[in-house]
Amino acid sequence: MASSTSGDILPSGGKIFTSIPDFFFIPEFVFGGLVWMLVASTQIAPVNPLGWVMFVSVFCFVVTTLWFFIFLCGANQSSIWPALDAGYHFVAVVLYLSASVALAYITVLYGSVAGSLSINNKIYRLDIAAVVMSYLVTLLYFLHAIFSAIRWKRS
């Protein structure tokens, strides 16, 4: 049976840079920030789905930053933190997956219009890059969620 404290389960301080799933924090920052920047630099007419993508990317970026600093400062030593960690990352997966699907759909629509009207291909390529980064961030959050759930079950 696992010990009753989670001090040996959840790392804190510099140990978060060497433990799975916490190793995924840095790529989530980088690629999540890229999604945020790429979507902010586009000019697609139906802005409503892009508003959802921006909300998801900014929300997850801010919460992941707070989560990272909580882990870095060692404030995650309560027994509830493994469950919260797994729960947050599963919520982030669902949010990012919904945003990725909406972004891909809008990009496909824009590509069909851009091809027929000879609209700026630079913006279309930025949208494609945003879709790729969005699905990559979804994968990173999914991996983080799976490994967090495994750690939660061990605690």
HUZIMO-V459456 format. One record per pair of residues at least 12 apart in sequence whose ideal C-beta (glycine too) atoms are under 6 Angstrom apart, sorted by sequence separation. I is the first residue (numbers start at 1). GAP is how many residues later the second one is. If there is no record, write none. Layout:
BEGIN
((I | GAP) (I | GAP))
END
This chain:
BEGIN
((111 | 13) (39 | 14) (39 | 15) (107 | 20) (36 | 21) (35 | 22) (107 | 24) (32 | 25) (104 | 27) (32 | 28) (103 | 28) (32 | 29) (103 | 31) (60 | 32) (100 | 34) (100 | 35) (28 | 36) (100 | 38) (56 | 39) (56 | 40) (96 | 41) (97 | 41) (96 | 42) (25 | 43) (56 | 43) (96 | 45) (53 | 46) (52 | 47) (93 | 48) (92 | 49) (93 | 49) (52 | 50) (53 | 50) (89 | 52) (93 | 52) (49 | 53) (16 | 55) (89 | 55) (90 | 55) (89 | 56) (49 | 57) (89 | 59) (13 | 61) (12 | 62) (44 | 62) (86 | 62) (85 | 63) (86 | 63) (10 | 66) (44 | 66) (86 | 66) (82 | 69) (83 | 69) (7 | 70) (82 | 70) (10 | 71) (6 | 73) (82 | 73) (6 | 76) (43 | 80) (42 | 81) (42 | 84) (41 | 85) (42 | 85) (38 | 88) (38 | 91) (39 | 91) (38 | 92) (35 | 95) (35 | 98) (34 | 99) (35 | 99) (31 | 102) (35 | 102) (31 | 105) (32 | 105) (31 | 106) (28 | 112) (27 | 113) (24 | 116) (24 | 120) (21 | 123) (21 | 126) (20 | 127) (21 | 127) (9 | 146) (6 | 149) (2 | 152) (2 | 153))
END
